[in-house]
Amino acid sequence: MVKTDYKYELYFGNDIKLTDNITIHQPTIRNIFEYEPHNNLSNTEEQTNDSDKAFECGEQGFLKMIALLTVSPADYDVQLEDAGVRYEDVDKLDFFFSIIHMYNLSSDLTYPIFGDLNLMAFERFEDSEKKSIVYVNPDGIRIDKLFYEYLIGIIRTMFNLSENKTTWKNETSRQMHFDIERKRLKHKHHKQDKQILIPIISMLINLPGFKYDREHILDLNIYFFYDCLKQSMHYSQVDHLMTGVYVGLIDTKKMNLEESLNMIRNDI
């Protein structure tokens, strides 16, 4: 029987072995801060001509690597449209490996997640029997569209990300979106990416009753870290709601109190 539920592994930070050859490793907060690409483009002359493909050390480089692994055609809708391709028509598996090669996402960059697995070594083949596309590496490891969705879905869950599934009611609204995005992208490179983890850590460790201090929070795996954040926010919402109910500021007639005041989240 094939295992499909990895909530236990995610919550406790264990490796997730999908096949004999593909294992997803789960980083800790410390791993993210101490991330160091083994073959960093920033140390080469190529970096001066192609800054978008550089990977910094630390959080920003790590999260950029994760963003590229989990990106979908909808996230590149404007670029694809300007190239004469509707993003809705782009095969997700082909797009994934095009991003891998565009940004040289070898194991030198992806090692915290995939270990020694080199995604750059996979080549595209058409499976005539199944009438589908499959990518195969020299060791015979295969990634088809179904497995890709499964693999990247786990990584998205791990990092509290969701797939961009934007749809448009009509072509007019679609083109309006592209006009807005083109203006945004024109100014994007003038803004420096902000750190997101340290502000979250600062907020969490200063919450009354939070169990981890500044040093120990570094050893939390990323899924558990985001779960702590979501649970803290949920606790705060329930606490404020409960206060409003008891002082009579909230009308409870249309509320399911048992559900609304439940400290246990439904999404865990």
C-alpha positions as protocol buffer text, in pm:
chain_id: "A"
residue {
  index: 1
  type: MET
  ca { x: 0 y: 0 z: 0 }
}
residue {
  index: 2
  type: VAL
  ca { x: 133 y: 344 z: -97 }
}
residue {
  index: 3
  type: LYS
  ca { x: 151 y: 594 z: 187 }
}
residue {
  index: 4
  type: THR
  ca { x: -13 y: 930 z: 113 }
}
residue {
  index: 5
  type: ASP
  ca { x: -44 y: 1097 z: 455 }
}
residue {
  index: 6
  type: TYR
  ca { x: 282 y: 1240 z: 587 }
}
residue {
  index: 7
  type: LYS
  ca { x: 141 y: 1459 z: 864 }
}
residue {
  index: 8
  type: TYR
  ca { x: 336 y: 1265 z: 1130 }
}
residue {
  index: 9
  type: GLU
  ca { x: 668 y: 1310 z: 947 }
}
residue {
  index: 10
  type: LEU
  ca { x: 596 y: 1676 z: 878 }
}
residue {
  index: 11
  type: TYR
  ca { x: 496 y: 1759 z: 1233 }
}
residue {
  index: 12
  type: PHE
  ca { x: 793 y: 1586 z: 1396 }
}
residue {
  index: 13
  type: GLY
  ca { x: 1049 y: 1690 z: 1135 }
}
residue {
  index: 14
  type: ASN
  ca { x: 1132 y: 1343 z: 1001 }
}
residue {
  index: 15
  type: ASP
  ca { x: 1260 y: 1271 z: 653 }
}
residue {
  index: 16
  type: ILE
  ca { x: 988 y: 1178 z: 406 }
}
residue {
  index: 17
  type: LYS
  ca { x: 1093 y: 880 z: 195 }
}
residue {
  index: 18
  type: LEU
  ca { x: 875 y: 877 z: -116 }
}
residue {
  index: 19
  type: THR
  ca { x: 1065 y: 612 z: -309 }
}
residue {
  index: 20
  type: ASP
  ca { x: 1391 y: 420 z: -269 }
}
residue {
  index: 21
  type: ASN
  ca { x: 1565 y: 705 z: -450 }
}
residue {
  index: 22
  type: ILE
  ca { x: 1374 y: 1019 z: -354 }
}
residue {
  index: 23
  type: THR
  ca { x: 1361 y: 1150 z: 3 }
}
residue {
  index: 24
  type: ILE
  ca { x: 1244 y: 1493 z: 115 }
}
residue {
  index: 25
  type: HIS
  ca { x: 1446 y: 1634 z: 402 }
}
residue {
  index: 26
  type: GLN
  ca { x: 1284 y: 1884 z: 632 }
}
residue {
  index: 27
  type: PRO
  ca { x: 1501 y: 2180 z: 738 }
}
residue {
  index: 28
  type: THR
  ca { x: 1508 y: 2347 z: 1074 }
}
residue {
  index: 29
  type: ILE
  ca { x: 1502 y: 2723 z: 1117 }
}
residue {
  index: 30
  type: ARG
  ca { x: 1877 y: 2704 z: 1185 }
}
residue {
  index: 31
  type: ASN
  ca { x: 1933 y: 2521 z: 854 }
}
residue {
  index: 32
  type: ILE
  ca { x: 1752 y: 2801 z: 673 }
}
residue {
  index: 33
  type: PHE
  ca { x: 1952 y: 3079 z: 836 }
}
residue {
  index: 34
  type: GLU
  ca { x: 2279 y: 2891 z: 778 }
}
residue {
  index: 35
  type: TYR
  ca { x: 2203 y: 2793 z: 417 }
}
residue {
  index: 36
  type: GLU
  ca { x: 2504 y: 2819 z: 192 }
}
residue {
  index: 37
  type: PRO
  ca { x: 2483 y: 2725 z: -178 }
}
residue {
  index: 38
  type: HIS
  ca { x: 2775 y: 2497 z: -263 }
}
residue {
  index: 39
  type: ASN
  ca { x: 2821 y: 2657 z: -603 }
}
residue {
  index: 40
  type: ASN
  ca { x: 2704 y: 3013 z: -554 }
}
residue {
  index: 41
  type: LEU
  ca { x: 2662 y: 3220 z: -871 }
}
residue {
  index: 42
  type: SER
  ca { x: 2732 y: 3533 z: -667 }
}
residue {
  index: 43
  type: ASN
  ca { x: 3098 y: 3430 z: -663 }
}
residue {
  index: 44
  type: THR
  ca { x: 3122 y: 3412 z: -1043 }
}
residue {
  index: 45
  type: GLU
  ca { x: 3151 y: 3665 z: -1321 }
}
residue {
  index: 46
  type: GLU
  ca { x: 2817 y: 3544 z: -1457 }
}
residue {
  index: 47
  type: GLN
  ca { x: 2644 y: 3705 z: -1160 }
}
residue {
  index: 48
  type: THR
  ca { x: 2708 y: 4056 z: -1290 }
}
residue {
  index: 49
  type: ASN
  ca { x: 2502 y: 3984 z: -1603 }
}
residue {
  index: 50
  type: ASP
  ca { x: 2224 y: 3777 z: -1452 }
}
residue {
  index: 51
  type: SER
  ca { x: 2147 y: 3889 z: -1097 }
}
residue {
  index: 52
  type: ASP
  ca { x: 1806 y: 3716 z: -1094 }
}
residue {
  index: 53
  type: LYS
  ca { x: 1982 y: 3379 z: -1093 }
}
residue {
  index: 54
  type: ALA
  ca { x: 2205 y: 3450 z: -793 }
}
residue {
  index: 55
  type: PHE
  ca { x: 2143 y: 3270 z: -467 }
}
residue {
  index: 56
  type: GLU
  ca { x: 2240 y: 3443 z: -146 }
}
residue {
  index: 57
  type: CYS
  ca { x: 2343 y: 3261 z: 165 }
}
residue {
  index: 58
  type: GLY
  ca { x: 2095 y: 3240 z: 448 }
}
residue {
  index: 59
  type: GLU
  ca { x: 1720 y: 3290 z: 459 }
}
residue {
  index: 60
  type: GLN
  ca { x: 1676 y: 3486 z: 137 }
}
residue {
  index: 61
  type: GLY
  ca { x: 1867 y: 3236 z: -74 }
}
residue {
  index: 62
  type: PHE
  ca { x: 1693 y: 2940 z: 86 }
}
residue {
  index: 63
  type: LEU
  ca { x: 1342 y: 3077 z: 43 }
}
residue {
  index: 64
  type: LYS
  ca { x: 1420 y: 3176 z: -316 }
}
residue {
  index: 65
  type: MET
  ca { x: 1519 y: 2815 z: -384 }
}
residue {
  index: 66
  type: ILE
  ca { x: 1193 y: 2691 z: -230 }
}
residue {
  index: 67
  type: ALA
  ca { x: 990 y: 2949 z: -423 }
}
residue {
  index: 68
  type: LEU
  ca { x: 1141 y: 2829 z: -751 }
}
residue {
  index: 69
  type: LEU
  ca { x: 1077 y: 2462 z: -669 }
}
residue {
  index: 70
  type: THR
  ca { x: 712 y: 2532 z: -593 }
}
residue {
  index: 71
  type: VAL
  ca { x: 638 y: 2791 z: -862 }
}
residue {
  index: 72
  type: SER
  ca { x: 361 y: 2725 z: -1113 }
}
residue {
  index: 73
  type: PRO
  ca { x: 291 y: 2862 z: -1464 }
}
residue {
  index: 74
  type: ALA
  ca { x: 29 y: 3095 z: -1310 }
}
residue {
  index: 75
  type: ASP
  ca { x: 309 y: 3268 z: -1116 }
}
residue {
  index: 76
  type: TYR
  ca { x: 481 y: 3350 z: -1446 }
}
residue {
  index: 77
  type: ASP
  ca { x: 161 y: 3443 z: -1627 }
}
residue {
  index: 78
  type: VAL
  ca { x: 283 y: 3782 z: -1751 }
}
residue {
  index: 79
  type: GLN
  ca { x: 620 y: 3655 z: -1874 }
}
residue {
  index: 80
  type: LEU
  ca { x: 453 y: 3367 z: -2056 }
}
residue {
  index: 81
  type: GLU
  ca { x: 187 y: 3595 z: -2204 }
}
residue {
  index: 82
  type: ASP
  ca { x: 454 y: 3834 z: -2332 }
}
residue {
  index: 83
  type: ALA
  ca { x: 624 y: 3533 z: -2492 }
}
residue {
  index: 84
  type: GLY
  ca { x: 300 y: 3449 z: -2673 }
}
residue {
  index: 85
  type: VAL
  ca { x: 203 y: 3156 z: -2448 }
}
residue {
  index: 86
  type: ARG
  ca { x: -108 y: 3130 z: -2235 }
}
residue {
  index: 87
  type: TYR
  ca { x: -3 y: 3008 z: -1893 }
}
residue {
  index: 88
  type: GLU
  ca { x: -315 y: 2793 z: -1875 }
}
residue {
  index: 89
  type: ASP
  ca { x: -179 y: 2587 z: -2164 }
}
residue {
  index: 90
  type: VAL
  ca { x: 163 y: 2521 z: -2010 }
}
residue {
  index: 91
  type: ASP
  ca { x: 231 y: 2170 z: -1881 }
}
residue {
  index: 92
  type: LYS
  ca { x: 325 y: 2198 z: -1512 }
}
residue {
  index: 93
  type: LEU
  ca { x: 587 y: 1922 z: -1526 }
}
residue {
  index: 94
  type: ASP
  ca { x: 760 y: 2079 z: -1826 }
}
residue {
  index: 95
  type: PHE
  ca { x: 747 y: 2418 z: -1657 }
}
residue {
  index: 96
  type: PHE
  ca { x: 899 y: 2277 z: -1337 }
}
residue {
  index: 97
  type: PHE
  ca { x: 1201 y: 2138 z: -1520 }
}
residue {
  index: 98
  type: SER
  ca { x: 1236 y: 2450 z: -1732 }
}
residue {
  index: 99
  type: ILE
  ca { x: 1270 y: 2648 z: -1408 }
}
residue {
  index: 100
  type: ILE
  ca { x: 1520 y: 2390 z: -1278 }
}
residue {
  index: 101
  type: HIS
  ca { x: 1741 y: 2445 z: -1584 }
}
residue {
  index: 102
  type: MET
  ca { x: 1683 y: 2819 z: -1609 }
}
residue {
  index: 103
  type: TYR
  ca { x: 1812 y: 2873 z: -1255 }
}
residue {
  index: 104
  type: ASN
  ca { x: 2061 y: 2584 z: -1252 }
}
residue {
  index: 105
  type: LEU
  ca { x: 1890 y: 2422 z: -954 }
}
residue {
  index: 106
  type: SER
  ca { x: 2138 y: 2140 z: -911 }
}
residue {
  index: 107
  type: SER
  ca { x: 2196 y: 1957 z: -582 }
}
residue {
  index: 108
  type: ASP
  ca { x: 2446 y: 2235 z: -498 }
}
residue {
  index: 109
  type: LEU
  ca { x: 2138 y: 2449 z: -428 }
}
residue {
  index: 110
  type: THR
  ca { x: 1861 y: 2202 z: -343 }
}
residue {
  index: 111
  type: TYR
  ca { x: 2063 y: 1975 z: -109 }
}
residue {
  index: 112
  type: PRO
  ca { x: 1873 y: 2081 z: 208 }
}
residue {
  index: 113
  type: ILE
  ca { x: 1554 y: 1936 z: 57 }
}
residue {
  index: 114
  type: PHE
  ca { x: 1664 y: 1664 z: -187 }
}
residue {
  index: 115
  type: GLY
  ca { x: 2010 y: 1571 z: -63 }
}
residue {
  index: 116
  type: ASP
  ca { x: 2227 y: 1438 z: -349 }
}
residue {
  index: 117
  type: LEU
  ca { x: 1939 y: 1413 z: -597 }
}
residue {
  index: 118
  type: ASN
  ca { x: 2034 y: 1630 z: -894 }
}
residue {
  index: 119
  type: LEU
  ca { x: 1722 y: 1759 z: -1070 }
}
residue {
  index: 120
  type: MET
  ca { x: 1940 y: 1899 z: -1349 }
}
residue {
  index: 121
  type: ALA
  ca { x: 2022 y: 1543 z: -1459 }
}
residue {
  index: 122
  type: PHE
  ca { x: 1663 y: 1459 z: -1560 }
}
residue {
  index: 123
  type: GLU
  ca { x: 1578 y: 1446 z: -1930 }
}
residue {
  index: 124
  type: ARG
  ca { x: 1239 y: 1466 z: -2097 }
}
residue {
  index: 125
  type: PHE
  ca { x: 1082 y: 1164 z: -2263 }
}
residue {
  index: 126
  type: GLU
  ca { x: 741 y: 1100 z: -2407 }
}
residue {
  index: 127
  type: ASP
  ca { x: 578 y: 781 z: -2281 }
}
residue {
  index: 128
  type: SER
  ca { x: 405 y: 654 z: -2593 }
}
residue {
  index: 129
  type: GLU
  ca { x: 214 y: 382 z: -2405 }
}
residue {
  index: 130
  type: LYS
  ca { x: 64 y: 617 z: -2150 }
}
residue {
  index: 131
  type: LYS
  ca { x: 64 y: 912 z: -2392 }
}
residue {
  index: 132
  type: SER
  ca { x: 227 y: 1128 z: -2128 }
}
residue {
  index: 133
  type: ILE
  ca { x: 549 y: 1310 z: -2047 }
}
residue {
  index: 134
  type: VAL
  ca { x: 805 y: 1169 z: -1805 }
}
residue {
  index: 135
  type: TYR
  ca { x: 1145 y: 1293 z: -1689 }
}
residue {
  index: 136
  type: VAL
  ca { x: 1415 y: 1034 z: -1625 }
}
residue {
  index: 137
  type: ASN
  ca { x: 1768 y: 1064 z: -1485 }
}
residue {
  index: 138
  type: PRO
  ca { x: 2068 y: 840 z: -1570 }
}
residue {
  index: 139
  type: ASP
  ca { x: 1988 y: 614 z: -1273 }
}
residue {
  index: 140
  type: GLY
  ca { x: 1642 y: 542 z: -1410 }
}
residue {
  index: 141
  type: ILE
  ca { x: 1454 y: 755 z: -1155 }
}
residue {
  index: 142
  type: ARG
  ca { x: 1129 y: 872 z: -1312 }
}
residue {
  index: 143
  type: ILE
  ca { x: 916 y: 1176 z: -1236 }
}
residue {
  index: 144
  type: ASP
  ca { x: 581 y: 1197 z: -1411 }
}
residue {
  index: 145
  type: LYS
  ca { x: 314 y: 1462 z: -1370 }
}
residue {
  index: 146
  type: LEU
  ca { x: 126 y: 1278 z: -1094 }
}
residue {
  index: 147
  type: PHE
  ca { x: 441 y: 1220 z: -889 }
}
residue {
  index: 148
  type: TYR
  ca { x: 550 y: 1581 z: -945 }
}
residue {
  index: 149
  type: GLU
  ca { x: 218 y: 1709 z: -806 }
}
residue {
  index: 150
  type: TYR
  ca { x: 258 y: 1478 z: -507 }
}
residue {
  index: 151
  type: LEU
  ca { x: 620 y: 1576 z: -445 }
}
residue {
  index: 152
  type: ILE
  ca { x: 575 y: 1951 z: -473 }
}
residue {
  index: 153
  type: GLY
  ca { x: 248 y: 1934 z: -277 }
}
residue {
  index: 154
  type: ILE
  ca { x: 441 y: 1802 z: 23 }
}
residue {
  index: 155
  type: ILE
  ca { x: 698 y: 2080 z: -3 }
}
residue {
  index: 156
  type: ARG
  ca { x: 424 y: 2342 z: -30 }
}
residue {
  index: 157
  type: THR
  ca { x: 258 y: 2199 z: 282 }
}
residue {
  index: 158
  type: MET
  ca { x: 591 y: 2198 z: 462 }
}
residue {
  index: 159
  type: PHE
  ca { x: 648 y: 2568 z: 395 }
}
residue {
  index: 160
  type: ASN
  ca { x: 287 y: 2679 z: 438 }
}
residue {
  index: 161
  type: LEU
  ca { x: 254 y: 2761 z: 68 }
}
residue {
  index: 162
  type: SER
  ca { x: -36 y: 2715 z: -170 }
}
residue {
  index: 163
  type: GLU
  ca { x: -46 y: 2674 z: -546 }
}
residue {
  index: 164
  type: ASN
  ca { x: -152 y: 2972 z: -753 }
}
residue {
  index: 165
  type: LYS
  ca { x: -477 y: 2858 z: -917 }
}
residue {
  index: 166
  type: THR
  ca { x: -601 y: 3195 z: -1037 }
}
residue {
  index: 167
  type: THR
  ca { x: -875 y: 3185 z: -1299 }
}
residue {
  index: 168
  type: TRP
  ca { x: -1048 y: 3468 z: -1484 }
}
residue {
  index: 169
  type: LYS
  ca { x: -1416 y: 3521 z: -1559 }
}
residue {
  index: 170
  type: ASN
  ca { x: -1340 y: 3677 z: -1896 }
}
residue {
  index: 171
  type: GLU
  ca { x: -1057 y: 3796 z: -2117 }
}
residue {
  index: 172
  type: THR
  ca { x: -1105 y: 4160 z: -2016 }
}
residue {
  index: 173
  type: SER
  ca { x: -1033 y: 4093 z: -1648 }
}
residue {
  index: 174
  type: ARG
  ca { x: -743 y: 3872 z: -1752 }
}
residue {
  index: 175
  type: GLN
  ca { x: -582 y: 4151 z: -1956 }
}
residue {
  index: 176
  type: MET
  ca { x: -643 y: 4407 z: -1678 }
}
residue {
  index: 177
  type: HIS
  ca { x: -450 y: 4178 z: -1446 }
}
residue {
  index: 178
  type: PHE
  ca { x: -161 y: 4161 z: -1691 }
}
residue {
  index: 179
  type: ASP
  ca { x: -148 y: 4542 z: -1719 }
}
residue {
  index: 180
  type: ILE
  ca { x: -127 y: 4577 z: -1340 }
}
residue {
  index: 181
  type: GLU
  ca { x: 136 y: 4301 z: -1308 }
}
residue {
  index: 182
  type: ARG
  ca { x: 355 y: 4451 z: -1582 }
}
residue {
  index: 183
  type: LYS
  ca { x: 370 y: 4778 z: -1388 }
}
residue {
  index: 184
  type: ARG
  ca { x: 448 y: 4592 z: -1065 }
}
residue {
  index: 185
  type: LEU
  ca { x: 724 y: 4384 z: -1224 }
}
residue {
  index: 186
  type: LYS
  ca { x: 882 y: 4696 z: -1375 }
}
residue {
  index: 187
  type: HIS
  ca { x: 954 y: 4826 z: -1022 }
}
residue {
  index: 188
  type: LYS
  ca { x: 1015 y: 4492 z: -854 }
}
residue {
  index: 189
  type: HIS
  ca { x: 1393 y: 4492 z: -889 }
}
residue {
  index: 190
  type: HIS
  ca { x: 1423 y: 4821 z: -703 }
}
residue {
  index: 191
  type: LYS
  ca { x: 1288 y: 4666 z: -386 }
}
residue {
  index: 192
  type: GLN
  ca { x: 1503 y: 4457 z: -157 }
}
residue {
  index: 193
  type: ASP
  ca { x: 1349 y: 4134 z: -34 }
}
residue {
  index: 194
  type: LYS
  ca { x: 1261 y: 4155 z: 334 }
}
residue {
  index: 195
  type: GLN
  ca { x: 1338 y: 3892 z: 594 }
}
residue {
  index: 196
  type: ILE
  ca { x: 1023 y: 3720 z: 712 }
}
residue {
  index: 197
  type: LEU
  ca { x: 1141 y: 3467 z: 970 }
}
residue {
  index: 198
  type: ILE
  ca { x: 1304 y: 3695 z: 1228 }
}
residue {
  index: 199
  type: PRO
  ca { x: 993 y: 3918 z: 1268 }
}
residue {
  index: 200
  type: ILE
  ca { x: 782 y: 3604 z: 1317 }
}
residue {
  index: 201
  type: ILE
  ca { x: 1034 y: 3463 z: 1568 }
}
residue {
  index: 202
  type: SER
  ca { x: 1039 y: 3793 z: 1756 }
}
residue {
  index: 203
  type: MET
  ca { x: 661 y: 3795 z: 1777 }
}
residue {
  index: 204
  type: LEU
  ca { x: 636 y: 3432 z: 1890 }
}
residue {
  index: 205
  type: ILE
  ca { x: 899 y: 3434 z: 2162 }
}
residue {
  index: 206
  type: ASN
  ca { x: 743 y: 3747 z: 2313 }
}
residue {
  index: 207
  type: LEU
  ca { x: 397 y: 3594 z: 2334 }
}
residue {
  index: 208
  type: PRO
  ca { x: 291 y: 3506 z: 2690 }
}
residue {
  index: 209
  type: GLY
  ca { x: 312 y: 3131 z: 2737 }
}
residue {
  index: 210
  type: PHE
  ca { x: 513 y: 3053 z: 2422 }
}
residue {
  index: 211
  type: LYS
  ca { x: 731 y: 2753 z: 2506 }
}
residue {
  index: 212
  type: TYR
  ca { x: 1048 y: 2824 z: 2307 }
}
residue {
  index: 213
  type: ASP
  ca { x: 1316 y: 3086 z: 2367 }
}
residue {
  index: 214
  type: ARG
  ca { x: 1538 y: 3254 z: 2110 }
}
residue {
  index: 215
  type: GLU
  ca { x: 1797 y: 2974 z: 2103 }
}
residue {
  index: 216
  type: HIS
  ca { x: 1567 y: 2671 z: 2106 }
}
residue {
  index: 217
  type: ILE
  ca { x: 1334 y: 2801 z: 1835 }
}
residue {
  index: 218
  type: LEU
  ca { x: 1620 y: 2761 z: 1587 }
}
residue {
  index: 219
  type: ASP
  ca { x: 1595 y: 2382 z: 1619 }
}
residue {
  index: 220
  type: LEU
  ca { x: 1227 y: 2365 z: 1527 }
}
residue {
  index: 221
  type: ASN
  ca { x: 1151 y: 2208 z: 1189 }
}
residue {
  index: 222
  type: ILE
  ca { x: 985 y: 2445 z: 945 }
}
residue {
  index: 223
  type: TYR
  ca { x: 644 y: 2277 z: 941 }
}
residue {
  index: 224
  type: PHE
  ca { x: 620 y: 2277 z: 1321 }
}
residue {
  index: 225
  type: PHE
  ca { x: 740 y: 2639 z: 1327 }
}
residue {
  index: 226
  type: TYR
  ca { x: 455 y: 2751 z: 1102 }
}
residue {
  index: 227
  type: ASP
  ca { x: 216 y: 2537 z: 1302 }
}
residue {
  index: 228
  type: CYS
  ca { x: 323 y: 2724 z: 1619 }
}
residue {
  index: 229
  type: LEU
  ca { x: 251 y: 3050 z: 1438 }
}
residue {
  index: 230
  type: LYS
  ca { x: -94 y: 2938 z: 1322 }
}
residue {
  index: 231
  type: GLN
  ca { x: -181 y: 2797 z: 1664 }
}
residue {
  index: 232
  type: SER
  ca { x: -75 y: 3118 z: 1838 }
}
residue {
  index: 233
  type: MET
  ca { x: -290 y: 3324 z: 1600 }
}
residue {
  index: 234
  type: HIS
  ca { x: -582 y: 3086 z: 1647 }
}
residue {
  index: 235
  type: TYR
  ca { x: -546 y: 3099 z: 2025 }
}
residue {
  index: 236
  type: SER
  ca { x: -546 y: 3479 z: 2017 }
}
residue {
  index: 237
  type: GLN
  ca { x: -858 y: 3490 z: 1797 }
}
residue {
  index: 238
  type: VAL
  ca { x: -1047 y: 3246 z: 2022 }
}
residue {
  index: 239
  type: ASP
  ca { x: -936 y: 3433 z: 2334 }
}
residue {
  index: 240
  type: HIS
  ca { x: -1060 y: 3767 z: 2199 }
}
residue {
  index: 241
  type: LEU
  ca { x: -1383 y: 3608 z: 2080 }
}
residue {
  index: 242
  type: MET
  ca { x: -1439 y: 3446 z: 2418 }
}
residue {
  index: 243
  type: THR
  ca { x: -1386 y: 3779 z: 2593 }
}
residue {
  index: 244
  type: GLY
  ca { x: -1634 y: 3946 z: 2358 }
}
residue {
  index: 245
  type: VAL
  ca { x: -1894 y: 3675 z: 2427 }
}
residue {
  index: 246
  type: TYR
  ca { x: -1865 y: 3698 z: 2804 }
}
residue {
  index: 247
  type: VAL
  ca { x: -1887 y: 4076 z: 2820 }
}
residue {
  index: 248
  type: GLY
  ca { x: -2185 y: 4075 z: 2587 }
}
residue {
  index: 249
  type: LEU
  ca { x: -2027 y: 4254 z: 2291 }
}
residue {
  index: 250
  type: ILE
  ca { x: -2091 y: 3967 z: 2047 }
}
residue {
  index: 251
  type: ASP
  ca { x: -2429 y: 3831 z: 1943 }
}
residue {
  index: 252
  type: THR
  ca { x: -2407 y: 3453 z: 1987 }
}
residue {
  index: 253
  type: LYS
  ca { x: -2746 y: 3366 z: 1838 }
}
residue {
  index: 254
  type: LYS
  ca { x: -2603 y: 3300 z: 1492 }
}
residue {
  index: 255
  type: MET
  ca { x: -2281 y: 3139 z: 1620 }
}
residue {
  index: 256
  type: ASN
  ca { x: -2181 y: 2780 z: 1677 }
}
residue {
  index: 257
  type: LEU
  ca { x: -2007 y: 2842 z: 2009 }
}
residue {
  index: 258
  type: GLU
  ca { x: -1865 y: 2494 z: 2038 }
}
residue {
  index: 259
  type: GLU
  ca { x: -1689 y: 2533 z: 1705 }
}
residue {
  index: 260
  type: SER
  ca { x: -1599 y: 2903 z: 1734 }
}
residue {
  index: 261
  type: LEU
  ca { x: -1445 y: 2869 z: 2081 }
}
residue {
  index: 262
  type: ASN
  ca { x: -1259 y: 2546 z: 2012 }
}
residue {
  index: 263
  type: MET
  ca { x: -885 y: 2588 z: 2077 }
}
residue {
  index: 264
  type: ILE
  ca { x: -811 y: 2289 z: 1851 }
}
residue {
  index: 265
  type: ARG
  ca { x: -778 y: 2393 z: 1485 }
}
residue {
  index: 266
  type: ASN
  ca { x: -959 y: 2206 z: 1212 }
}
residue {
  index: 267
  type: ASP
  ca { x: -669 y: 2238 z: 968 }
}
residue {
  index: 268
  type: ILE
  ca { x: -408 y: 2054 z: 1172 }
}
